[in-house]
Amino acid sequence: MPTTPALVSALRELGERPAVVADGRAISGIGLLLGVSPPGGLPRALAQRVAAHAALPPSAARAAEQRLRYWAGVLGPAPIRHTVLHPVSDLAVDLALATLLAGGTVHCGDPEQPPEQQLATVAASRATHLSLPSALLWRLSRQPGLDVHDLRTLRLVLHVGPEPRQEDVYAAVDALGAVLAHVRAPDSNAEAADRRLRADAESASAAAWKHSIGVTAPQVGEFGAHLDRAVLLALLHTLQQADVLTDPTRGYPEAEVLATALVTPAQRPRVSRWLDALARHGLITRQDGGAQGPVFRGGPGPGAAEARDAWRPAVETWADGLGPAAALDRVRRGAQRLPRLITGEEAPRPAAAPVRWAASRGFLGAALGALVRGTADAHPAPVPLRVLELDPEGGDSVVARALATRPRQHAEHHLVPDGGRYDLVVATATGRTEEEVPELVRLVAPGGRLLLSAPTTEHLDLLITGDSSHGPTAHPAEHWRAALATAGCPTVLTLPEDGHPMGLLGQRLFAARVG
């Protein structure tokens, strides 16, 4: 006597209780058996598989259910409220059917929704289980404001994708508070693209290696300490020459400092940043002055000789193979002009890049060129490679030279966005991470690459030679990686790698694949 397939029995046992929930509409177990088709791609595919399964002969049904029983074992015991955030695929349908076989309820989510809505859906369904692509999991786990969603019922997160990085796993576990189970997606386009990106990054590091010969972490750290001390003493000495911040018994409101030092309106933002830096680094103190704004207290400061001599150890360390003398001389001469600059007696010079970047330029330039060439080589012919280079250094930039060595690729090299999306975007970040990174990612076509040069160390020398109103805002490398992941980059590599002496110079190159 033929037996009833186990999946059919499970749906009958569910009866009128919800089996599948999609777009706020619930379909019961009996409804699925009667052929009710929920809206949407995955719910419809699920209903079609239920109908096909119910028509199978017993032996074929048992064979089909072996795979479902495996996934039901992975999901574990009841209760199971399983939110599936996958695009339509055989695996997504199998996971949903395994949930029904285990007596659970399937909540069909929308993988194209904004992350905030996806998290709200998971919380509203009081999901115990969540399955989704790995790239989407990393994005959700780094979503700002995630803690406002009540995810306490979540027990298991099953993510599908290439082998994960441990830092991504740790971040997701901390954020979601659930057990993570990884399912490898073999031979996916994304995995192949990640392999190519990692191979290109390794080649880029090898190509740039010679530019780091002789540079050590202690040397870079020592230079940075000497440079920062010389800059801060120069700023404090400049202000104290105007007879402010000299009396430790009184406070100086910011407005008084600016007025007494005869700071021009154009230079007030610069001097305000000086005061902030001096307070943060402990050379003066800052107090809340209420309506009059911040109040600063100083004391005996450096004399002219001490401020001048503070540059000597920085110059000696820099000259020991770090970078060209002209780069540091520009900052030192700029410090001497500060009293005349802030009062308008001398016109400001063009803003300069941070001095430490001069030491990393060769390494990062070689790495960037190698990554551009690798991207061009991997691009399928005869389709032109669309490249957008924002803020190039000139017509003969690293990107232009790299593309010139690959003429067969027929690359389109753009310097201004044309409204389309690009296979490769090369840019330098200014530090407005929350606005800037998503804007850059939106310029990249799915599967394309973003090569982002970003400041990862505070550069106090920009208080002298940078723009009067602002300079690049530095963030640690982890901050940039998280911002790129949140914006839609499932794979982010960093050159130089963490721990490399060249990384201490305060500029890193992030190579990201856009999902």
KOLSEGU-631997 format. One line per 8 residues: number of its first residue (from 1); their letters; for each residue x, y, z of C-alpha. Coordinates in nm, 3 decimals. Each point is the difference from the previous one (the first is absolute). Layout:
! KOLSEGU-631997
NUM> a> X:Y:Z ~ ... .
This chain:
! KOLSEGU-631997
1> mpttpalv> 0.000:0.000:0.000 ~ 0.157:0.334:-0.106 ~ 0.100:0.237:0.277 ~ -0.067:0.372:0.012 ~ 0.311:0.217:-0.062 ~ 0.131:0.146:0.327 ~ -0.021:0.358:-0.132 ~ -0.367:-0.045:-0.087 .
9> salrelge> -0.064:-0.143:0.347 ~ 0.177:0.297:0.160 ~ -0.214:0.246:-0.197 ~ -0.317:-0.186:0.097 ~ 0.109:0.014:0.363 ~ 0.046:0.375:-0.028 ~ -0.360:0.016:-0.115 ~ -0.134:0.354:0.001 .
17> rpavvadg> 0.303:0.139:0.179 ~ 0.234:0.225:-0.204 ~ 0.255:-0.191:-0.206 ~ 0.130:0.284:-0.221 ~ -0.021:0.373:0.065 ~ 0.075:0.239:-0.289 ~ -0.078:0.372:-0.030 ~ -0.218:-0.021:0.310 .
25> raisgigl> -0.212:-0.283:-0.143 ~ 0.000:-0.339:0.173 ~ -0.060:-0.328:-0.184 ~ -0.093:-0.301:0.213 ~ 0.137:-0.351:-0.036 ~ -0.332:-0.115:-0.148 ~ 0.001:0.298:-0.231 ~ 0.337:-0.100:-0.143 .
33> llgvsppg> -0.126:-0.354:-0.061 ~ -0.307:0.140:-0.175 ~ 0.219:0.199:-0.238 ~ -0.029:0.350:0.146 ~ 0.294:0.195:-0.144 ~ 0.140:0.286:0.209 ~ 0.126:0.311:-0.180 ~ 0.366:0.056:-0.081 .
41> glpralaq> 0.282:-0.205:-0.151 ~ 0.103:-0.222:0.290 ~ -0.353:-0.064:0.137 ~ -0.121:-0.095:-0.347 ~ 0.298:-0.232:-0.055 ~ -0.068:-0.156:0.339 ~ -0.367:-0.065:-0.084 ~ 0.098:-0.157:-0.334 .
49> rvaahaal> 0.247:-0.235:0.172 ~ -0.265:-0.103:0.255 ~ -0.239:-0.087:-0.283 ~ 0.268:-0.194:-0.187 ~ 0.105:-0.182:0.317 ~ -0.354:-0.105:0.083 ~ -0.025:-0.164:-0.343 ~ 0.319:-0.207:0.036 .
57> ppsaaraa> -0.019:-0.376:0.046 ~ 0.101:-0.108:0.352 ~ 0.352:-0.118:-0.090 ~ 0.081:0.326:-0.181 ~ -0.153:0.205:0.285 ~ 0.218:-0.179:0.257 ~ 0.313:0.067:-0.207 ~ -0.090:0.368:-0.035 .
65> eqrlrywa> -0.069:0.027:0.371 ~ 0.346:-0.132:0.100 ~ 0.148:0.338:-0.089 ~ -0.280:0.183:0.180 ~ 0.052:-0.210:0.313 ~ 0.367:0.100:0.001 ~ -0.090:0.370:-0.004 ~ -0.274:-0.057:0.260 .
73> gvlgpapi> 0.268:-0.150:0.225 ~ 0.216:0.310:-0.051 ~ -0.293:0.224:0.096 ~ -0.049:-0.193:0.325 ~ -0.301:-0.042:0.227 ~ -0.326:0.196:0.004 ~ -0.114:0.270:0.018 ~ 0.130:0.115:-0.338 .
81> rhtvlhpv> -0.101:0.335:-0.148 ~ 0.237:0.017:-0.293 ~ 0.055:0.324:-0.193 ~ 0.150:-0.081:-0.341 ~ 0.174:0.300:-0.159 ~ 0.130:-0.184:-0.307 ~ -0.071:0.067:-0.365 ~ -0.185:-0.287:-0.167 .
89> sdlavdla> 0.230:-0.304:-0.017 ~ -0.019:-0.375:0.059 ~ 0.175:0.042:0.335 ~ -0.243:0.271:0.115 ~ -0.296:-0.225:-0.088 ~ 0.163:-0.297:0.174 ~ 0.050:0.202:0.319 ~ -0.363:0.113:-0.007 .
97> latllagg> -0.130:-0.355:-0.060 ~ 0.226:-0.132:0.279 ~ -0.158:0.257:0.232 ~ -0.348:-0.127:-0.091 ~ 0.112:-0.361:0.042 ~ 0.115:0.089:0.353 ~ -0.339:0.157:0.078 ~ 0.122:0.359:-0.020 .
105> tvhcgdpe> -0.118:0.314:-0.177 ~ 0.180:0.162:-0.295 ~ 0.013:0.380:-0.019 ~ 0.105:0.104:-0.352 ~ 0.207:0.317:0.017 ~ 0.105:0.228:-0.284 ~ 0.379:-0.010:-0.065 ~ -0.030:0.325:-0.199 .
113> qppeqqla> -0.147:0.205:0.284 ~ 0.214:0.257:0.185 ~ 0.180:-0.158:0.299 ~ -0.202:0.204:0.250 ~ -0.327:-0.149:-0.132 ~ 0.146:-0.351:-0.007 ~ 0.099:0.026:0.367 ~ -0.343:0.136:0.088 .
121> tvaasrat> -0.162:-0.297:-0.177 ~ 0.217:-0.253:0.187 ~ -0.082:0.167:0.332 ~ -0.374:0.024:-0.074 ~ -0.022:-0.370:-0.087 ~ 0.183:-0.090:0.324 ~ 0.218:-0.223:-0.218 ~ 0.189:-0.283:0.165 .
129> hlslpsal> 0.191:-0.078:-0.322 ~ 0.137:0.215:-0.278 ~ 0.158:-0.116:-0.326 ~ 0.157:0.236:-0.253 ~ 0.305:0.052:-0.225 ~ 0.321:0.062:0.196 ~ 0.053:0.341:-0.159 ~ -0.342:0.113:0.121 .
137> lwrlsrqp> 0.074:-0.130:0.350 ~ 0.319:0.209:0.027 ~ -0.197:0.302:-0.119 ~ -0.281:-0.048:0.253 ~ 0.238:-0.064:0.289 ~ 0.167:0.338:-0.060 ~ -0.323:0.192:-0.053 ~ -0.012:0.318:0.215 .
145> gldvhdlr> -0.277:-0.010:0.260 ~ -0.024:-0.379:-0.004 ~ -0.045:-0.006:0.379 ~ -0.344:0.166:-0.027 ~ -0.138:-0.324:-0.149 ~ -0.101:-0.272:0.245 ~ 0.179:-0.310:-0.130 ~ 0.008:-0.192:0.326 .
153> tlrlvlhv> -0.197:-0.295:-0.143 ~ 0.261:-0.060:-0.272 ~ 0.184:-0.331:0.062 ~ 0.164:-0.102:-0.327 ~ 0.124:0.195:-0.302 ~ 0.081:-0.212:-0.304 ~ 0.202:0.193:-0.257 ~ 0.097:-0.116:-0.348 .
161> gpeprqed> 0.312:0.118:-0.177 ~ 0.378:-0.034:-0.034 ~ 0.222:-0.084:0.295 ~ -0.054:0.288:0.248 ~ 0.261:0.214:0.169 ~ 0.019:-0.048:0.375 ~ -0.044:0.373:0.066 ~ -0.330:-0.005:-0.193 .
169> vyaavdal> -0.120:-0.300:0.200 ~ 0.092:0.158:0.334 ~ -0.173:0.326:-0.094 ~ -0.320:-0.183:-0.102 ~ -0.008:-0.213:0.315 ~ 0.049:0.307:0.220 ~ -0.266:0.196:-0.188 ~ -0.271:-0.266:-0.027 .
177> gavlahvr> 0.071:-0.213:0.306 ~ -0.077:-0.324:-0.186 ~ 0.187:-0.311:-0.111 ~ 0.138:0.029:-0.353 ~ 0.010:-0.296:-0.240 ~ 0.183:0.037:-0.331 ~ -0.105:-0.173:-0.322 ~ 0.257:0.016:-0.274 .
185> apdsnaea> -0.128:0.114:-0.339 ~ 0.231:-0.179:-0.244 ~ 0.124:0.161:-0.319 ~ -0.210:0.313:0.038 ~ 0.077:0.307:-0.208 ~ 0.061:0.193:0.319 ~ 0.250:-0.256:0.127 ~ 0.189:0.001:-0.329 .
193> adrrlrad> 0.009:0.382:0.007 ~ 0.134:-0.008:0.356 ~ 0.275:-0.245:-0.099 ~ 0.104:0.231:-0.283 ~ -0.002:0.303:0.230 ~ 0.214:-0.177:0.262 ~ 0.243:-0.117:-0.267 ~ 0.024:0.352:-0.143 .
201> aesasaaa> 0.057:0.141:0.351 ~ 0.283:-0.247:0.061 ~ 0.156:0.097:-0.333 ~ -0.038:0.369:0.089 ~ 0.176:-0.051:0.334 ~ 0.283:-0.180:-0.179 ~ 0.028:0.280:-0.257 ~ 0.017:0.264:0.276 .
209> wkhsigvt> 0.240:-0.189:0.228 ~ 0.317:0.178:-0.112 ~ -0.143:0.336:0.109 ~ -0.010:-0.112:0.362 ~ 0.359:-0.120:0.023 ~ 0.171:0.147:0.307 ~ -0.318:0.143:0.154 ~ -0.066:-0.134:0.350 .
217> apqvgefg> -0.291:0.039:0.238 ~ 0.216:0.160:0.277 ~ 0.138:0.253:-0.249 ~ -0.347:0.100:-0.122 ~ -0.133:0.024:0.356 ~ 0.296:0.208:0.116 ~ -0.035:0.242:-0.291 ~ -0.373:0.040:0.062 .
225> ahldravl> 0.056:0.084:0.366 ~ 0.271:0.256:-0.083 ~ -0.209:0.158:-0.278 ~ -0.313:0.031:0.212 ~ 0.193:0.155:0.290 ~ 0.166:0.255:-0.230 ~ -0.336:0.094:-0.157 ~ -0.178:0.042:0.335 .
233> lallhtlq> 0.280:0.212:0.147 ~ -0.004:0.220:-0.310 ~ -0.376:0.057:0.033 ~ 0.017:0.081:0.371 ~ 0.301:0.230:-0.044 ~ -0.178:0.188:-0.279 ~ -0.300:0.073:0.222 ~ 0.202:0.082:0.311 .
241> qadvltdp> 0.196:0.261:-0.196 ~ -0.331:0.187:-0.014 ~ -0.014:-0.013:0.383 ~ -0.280:-0.254:0.032 ~ -0.003:-0.337:0.180 ~ 0.297:0.112:0.211 ~ -0.164:0.056:0.340 ~ -0.093:-0.329:0.170 .
249> trgypeae> -0.229:0.180:0.247 ~ -0.255:0.117:-0.256 ~ -0.207:-0.144:-0.282 ~ 0.000:0.134:-0.352 ~ -0.328:-0.029:-0.192 ~ 0.055:-0.104:-0.361 ~ -0.136:0.331:-0.127 ~ 0.257:0.187:0.212 .
257> vlatalvt> 0.284:-0.216:-0.130 ~ -0.099:0.071:-0.360 ~ -0.044:0.373:0.060 ~ 0.317:0.052:0.204 ~ 0.213:-0.195:-0.249 ~ -0.149:0.216:-0.282 ~ -0.112:-0.308:-0.192 ~ -0.168:0.088:-0.329 .
265> paqrprvs> -0.348:-0.140:-0.072 ~ 0.143:-0.227:-0.268 ~ 0.245:-0.159:0.247 ~ -0.235:-0.037:0.298 ~ -0.100:-0.357:-0.091 ~ 0.369:-0.095:-0.012 ~ 0.077:0.149:0.342 ~ -0.313:-0.158:0.150 .
273> rwldalar> 0.136:-0.335:-0.114 ~ 0.334:0.091:0.163 ~ -0.171:0.054:0.334 ~ -0.183:-0.330:-0.029 ~ 0.322:-0.188:-0.081 ~ 0.198:0.168:0.278 ~ -0.271:-0.091:0.251 ~ -0.030:-0.360:-0.124 .
281> hglitrqd> 0.374:-0.049:0.030 ~ 0.025:0.157:0.345 ~ 0.196:0.318:-0.069 ~ -0.295:0.212:0.115 ~ -0.329:-0.083:0.172 ~ -0.352:0.057:-0.124 ~ -0.313:0.079:0.204 ~ -0.361:0.061:-0.089 .
289> ggaqgpvf> -0.062:0.371:0.013 ~ -0.374:-0.016:-0.059 ~ -0.133:0.275:-0.222 ~ 0.346:0.144:-0.061 ~ 0.124:-0.328:-0.145 ~ 0.303:-0.203:0.105 ~ 0.251:0.150:0.240 ~ 0.367:-0.098:-0.015 .
297> rggpgpga> 0.275:0.014:0.262 ~ 0.370:-0.002:-0.078 ~ 0.319:0.068:0.187 ~ 0.372:0.042:-0.056 ~ 0.070:-0.121:-0.351 ~ 0.294:-0.053:-0.231 ~ 0.233:0.285:-0.079 ~ 0.112:0.074:-0.353 .
305> aeardawr> 0.310:-0.218:0.036 ~ -0.191:-0.301:0.133 ~ -0.263:0.025:-0.274 ~ 0.274:0.027:-0.262 ~ 0.213:-0.284:0.139 ~ -0.299:-0.237:0.019 ~ 0.028:-0.048:-0.376 ~ 0.356:-0.137:0.015 .
313> pavetwad> -0.077:-0.361:0.105 ~ -0.288:-0.014:-0.249 ~ 0.232:0.111:-0.281 ~ 0.269:-0.250:0.100 ~ -0.241:-0.294:0.013 ~ -0.167:0.100:-0.326 ~ 0.334:0.034:-0.178 ~ 0.089:-0.358:0.095 .
321> glgpaaal> -0.162:-0.142:-0.313 ~ -0.366:0.085:0.065 ~ -0.078:0.267:-0.259 ~ 0.114:0.302:-0.201 ~ 0.133:0.294:0.201 ~ -0.224:0.248:-0.184 ~ -0.317:-0.152:0.145 ~ 0.104:0.060:0.363 .
329> drvrrgaq> 0.166:0.334:-0.079 ~ -0.334:0.126:-0.128 ~ -0.157:-0.064:0.341 ~ 0.293:0.146:0.197 ~ 0.005:0.320:-0.207 ~ -0.378:0.019:0.027 ~ 0.031:-0.003:0.380 ~ 0.228:0.304:-0.016 .
337> rlprlitg> -0.259:0.190:-0.203 ~ -0.294:-0.072:0.231 ~ -0.001:0.335:0.188 ~ -0.022:0.187:-0.331 ~ -0.243:-0.249:-0.153 ~ -0.272:0.023:0.268 ~ 0.011:0.381:0.006 ~ -0.023:0.033:-0.377 .
345> eeaprpaa> 0.346:0.151:-0.042 ~ 0.090:-0.291:-0.225 ~ -0.223:-0.171:-0.254 ~ -0.065:-0.371:0.054 ~ 0.197:-0.246:-0.212 ~ -0.175:-0.284:-0.190 ~ -0.103:-0.282:0.230 ~ 0.237:-0.297:0.010 .
353> apvrwaas> -0.052:-0.369:0.065 ~ 0.107:-0.140:0.339 ~ 0.379:-0.030:0.018 ~ -0.011:-0.371:0.090 ~ -0.182:-0.071:-0.324 ~ 0.319:0.096:-0.186 ~ 0.164:-0.305:0.158 ~ -0.282:-0.236:-0.099 .
361> rgflgaal> -0.054:0.137:-0.350 ~ 0.237:-0.244:-0.173 ~ -0.144:-0.307:0.173 ~ -0.365:0.093:-0.049 ~ 0.057:0.120:-0.356 ~ 0.160:-0.330:-0.100 ~ -0.277:-0.196:0.173 ~ -0.272:0.209:-0.165 .
369> galvrgta> 0.154:-0.040:-0.344 ~ 0.020:-0.378:0.042 ~ -0.363:-0.020:0.113 ~ -0.116:0.207:-0.300 ~ 0.196:-0.226:-0.238 ~ -0.142:-0.311:0.170 ~ -0.354:0.136:-0.034 ~ 0.056:0.070:-0.369 .
377> dahpapvp> 0.146:-0.346:-0.064 ~ -0.298:-0.171:0.167 ~ -0.259:0.204:-0.189 ~ -0.179:-0.194:-0.275 ~ 0.081:0.117:-0.353 ~ -0.121:0.156:-0.222 ~ -0.216:0.200:0.243 ~ 0.184:0.323:0.093 .
385> lrvleldp> 0.115:0.035:0.359 ~ -0.173:0.305:0.148 ~ 0.234:0.176:0.243 ~ -0.079:0.309:0.209 ~ 0.293:0.176:0.162 ~ -0.107:0.273:0.242 ~ 0.248:0.273:0.100 ~ 0.291:-0.121:-0.218 .
393> eggdsvva> 0.344:0.147:0.063 ~ 0.034:0.095:-0.365 ~ -0.035:-0.121:-0.356 ~ 0.288:-0.244:0.055 ~ -0.149:-0.154:0.312 ~ 0.076:-0.349:0.129 ~ -0.336:-0.118:-0.137 ~ 0.065:0.150:-0.345 .
401> ralatrpr> 0.344:-0.161:-0.020 ~ -0.133:-0.338:0.113 ~ -0.278:0.005:-0.260 ~ 0.244:0.104:-0.272 ~ 0.186:-0.329:0.048 ~ -0.320:-0.194:-0.083 ~ -0.116:0.157:-0.330 ~ -0.175:-0.317:-0.113 .
409> qhaehhlv> -0.261:0.048:0.270 ~ -0.134:0.321:-0.160 ~ -0.063:0.161:0.338 ~ -0.222:0.305:0.036 ~ 0.185:0.226:0.244 ~ -0.240:0.255:0.151 ~ 0.097:0.285:0.231 ~ -0.358:0.118:0.063 .
417> pdggrydl> -0.309:-0.218:0.061 ~ -0.221:-0.028:-0.308 ~ -0.310:-0.133:0.175 ~ 0.082:-0.366:-0.060 ~ 0.174:-0.260:0.214 ~ 0.359:-0.115:-0.029 ~ 0.198:-0.322:0.011 ~ 0.273:0.177:0.199 .
425> vvatatgr> -0.012:0.316:0.212 ~ 0.320:0.152:0.143 ~ -0.036:0.271:0.264 ~ 0.163:0.166:0.300 ~ -0.219:0.040:0.308 ~ -0.028:0.324:0.193 ~ -0.138:-0.161:0.316 ~ -0.374:0.075:-0.030 .
433> teeevpel> -0.053:-0.372:0.029 ~ -0.377:-0.024:0.047 ~ -0.078:0.204:-0.313 ~ 0.308:-0.060:-0.211 ~ 0.033:-0.379:0.002 ~ -0.362:-0.079:-0.106 ~ 0.026:0.263:-0.276 ~ 0.313:-0.166:-0.138 .
441> vrlvapgg> -0.144:-0.351:0.023 ~ -0.308:0.109:-0.196 ~ 0.229:0.093:-0.290 ~ 0.129:-0.358:-0.032 ~ -0.183:-0.262:-0.205 ~ -0.086:-0.326:0.181 ~ 0.310:-0.217:0.010 ~ 0.225:0.300:-0.067 .
449> rlllsapt> 0.284:0.131:0.212 ~ 0.056:0.311:0.209 ~ 0.360:0.097:0.076 ~ -0.021:0.254:0.281 ~ 0.301:0.178:0.148 ~ -0.090:0.121:0.348 ~ 0.170:0.169:0.299 ~ 0.040:-0.234:0.296 .
457> tehldlli> 0.216:0.217:0.231 ~ -0.049:0.354:0.130 ~ 0.219:0.246:-0.193 ~ 0.069:0.300:0.221 ~ 0.226:0.157:-0.264 ~ -0.314:0.087:-0.198 ~ -0.075:0.257:0.270 ~ 0.293:0.189:-0.154 .
465> tgdsshgp> 0.000:-0.089:-0.369 ~ -0.354:-0.122:-0.060 ~ -0.315:0.186:-0.096 ~ -0.102:0.260:0.257 ~ -0.346:-0.146:0.056 ~ 0.058:-0.375:-0.005 ~ 0.228:-0.288:-0.092 ~ -0.041:-0.373:-0.049 .
473> tahpaehw> -0.163:-0.154:0.305 ~ 0.189:-0.314:0.100 ~ -0.165:-0.319:0.120 ~ 0.155:-0.337:0.092 ~ 0.010:-0.260:-0.276 ~ -0.276:-0.198:0.177 ~ -0.231:0.301:-0.034 ~ 0.049:0.022:-0.377 .
481> raalatag> -0.045:-0.376:-0.044 ~ -0.324:0.007:0.198 ~ -0.129:0.301:-0.197 ~ 0.073:-0.174:-0.331 ~ -0.165:-0.323:0.116 ~ -0.310:0.188:0.116 ~ -0.020:0.184:-0.333 ~ -0.013:-0.326:-0.195 .
489> cptvltlp> 0.356:-0.132:-0.037 ~ 0.009:-0.363:0.120 ~ 0.378:-0.026:-0.048 ~ 0.244:0.271:0.112 ~ 0.378:-0.046:-0.009 ~ 0.256:0.247:0.139 ~ 0.340:0.095:-0.138 ~ 0.238:0.002:0.168 .
497> edghpmgl> -0.133:-0.277:0.221 ~ -0.051:0.052:0.372 ~ 0.329:0.013:0.190 ~ 0.210:0.112:-0.298 ~ 0.229:0.299:0.080 ~ -0.125:0.190:-0.304 ~ -0.351:-0.010:0.146 ~ 0.118:0.215:0.291 .
505> lgqrlfaa> 0.059:0.291:-0.238 ~ -0.370:0.077:0.016 ~ -0.131:-0.082:-0.346 ~ -0.138:-0.338:-0.109 ~ -0.142:-0.132:-0.326 ~ -0.327:-0.191:0.032 ~ -0.085:-0.239:-0.284 ~ -0.370:-0.086:0.017 .
513> rvg> -0.230:-0.214:-0.211 ~ -0.349:0.143:-0.030 ~ -0.273:-0.263:0.038 .
